[in-house]
Amino acid sequence: MTIRPEEWDARVARLSEKLPTRLQKAVAWLREPSRLWIRLGASVLLILGGIFSILPVLGLWMLPLGLALLAQDVPGLKVPLERAARWIERMAARVAAAWRRRFG
């Protein structure tokens, strides 16, 4: 099955709809095309924070968030991120099914 970059954009839109209103507005503001330099700076800082995850407060959660933010401006990242998101969903479903089989 071929994955298209638009599928990643649709996933981000669906996920942002689940956020509280204040965060939805912040994500929408950040995704506007005129916010390119703010978005790039934030994504670089998040990626660097993810790399230094051994420090307090910084963590691995920052790395995928930075990559997702960077994908807004680097279309080549959208397909690998969508593929990774689908893999994570499949693994989560398998773990949940195994948990239900084992513990009811």
C-alpha positions in Angstrom: 0.0 0.0 0.0 1.3 3.4 -1.0 1.4 6.1 1.7 0.8 9.7 0.6 2.0 12.8 2.5 -1.6 14.0 2.7 -2.3 11.1 5.0 0.1 12.6 7.6 -1.6 16.0 7.3 -5.0 14.4 7.9 -3.6 12.5 10.9 -2.3 15.7 12.4 -5.6 17.5 11.8 -7.5 14.6 13.5 -5.2 14.6 16.4 -5.3 18.3 16.9 -9.1 18.2 17.0 -8.8 16.1 20.1 -6.8 18.7 21.9 -8.3 21.3 24.3 -9.4 24.5 22.6 -6.5 26.5 23.8 -4.0 24.0 22.4 -5.9 23.6 19.2 -5.5 27.4 18.6 -1.8 27.2 19.4 -1.3 24.3 16.9 -3.3 26.1 14.2 -1.3 29.2 14.8 2.0 27.3 14.6 0.9 25.5 11.4 0.2 28.7 9.5 2.6 29.1 6.5 3.8 32.5 7.8 5.2 30.9 11.0 8.0 29.1 9.1 10.9 30.4 11.1 9.2 30.0 14.5 8.2 26.4 13.5 11.8 25.6 12.3 13.3 27.0 15.5 10.9 25.1 17.7 11.4 21.9 15.9 15.2 22.1 16.1 15.0 22.9 19.8 12.6 19.9 20.4 14.9 17.6 18.4 18.0 18.7 20.4 16.0 18.3 23.6 15.1 14.8 22.6 18.7 14.0 21.9 19.7 15.1 25.4 17.0 13.1 27.0 19.2 12.0 29.9 18.8 15.5 31.5 15.8 16.3 33.7 12.7 17.7 32.0 14.1 16.9 28.6 12.9 13.6 27.3 12.5 11.3 24.3 8.9 12.7 23.9 10.6 15.8 22.4 12.2 14.0 19.5 9.0 12.8 17.7 7.3 16.0 18.4 10.2 18.0 16.8 10.2 15.7 13.8 6.4 16.1 13.4 6.7 19.8 13.6 9.6 19.8 11.1 7.5 17.6 8.7 5.2 20.6 8.2 8.0 22.2 6.1 9.9 19.1 5.0 7.5 17.0 2.9 10.0 14.1 2.8 9.4 13.4 6.5 5.6 13.0 6.2 5.6 9.5 4.7 8.2 8.0 7.2 6.3 9.6 10.1 2.9 8.2 8.8 4.5 4.8 8.4 5.9 5.0 11.9 2.5 6.1 13.3 0.8 3.2 11.6 3.4 0.8 13.0 2.9 2.1 16.5 -0.9 1.7 16.1 -0.5 -1.9 15.0 1.8 -2.7 17.9 -0.5 -1.0 20.4 -3.4 -3.0 19.1 -1.4 -6.3 19.4 -0.3 -5.4 23.0 -3.9 -4.6 24.0 -5.2 -7.8 22.4 -2.6 -9.9 24.2 -3.4 -8.1 27.5 -7.1 -8.8 27.1 -6.4 -12.5 26.2 -4.2 -12.9 29.3 -6.1 -10.9 31.9 -9.6 -10.9 30.5 
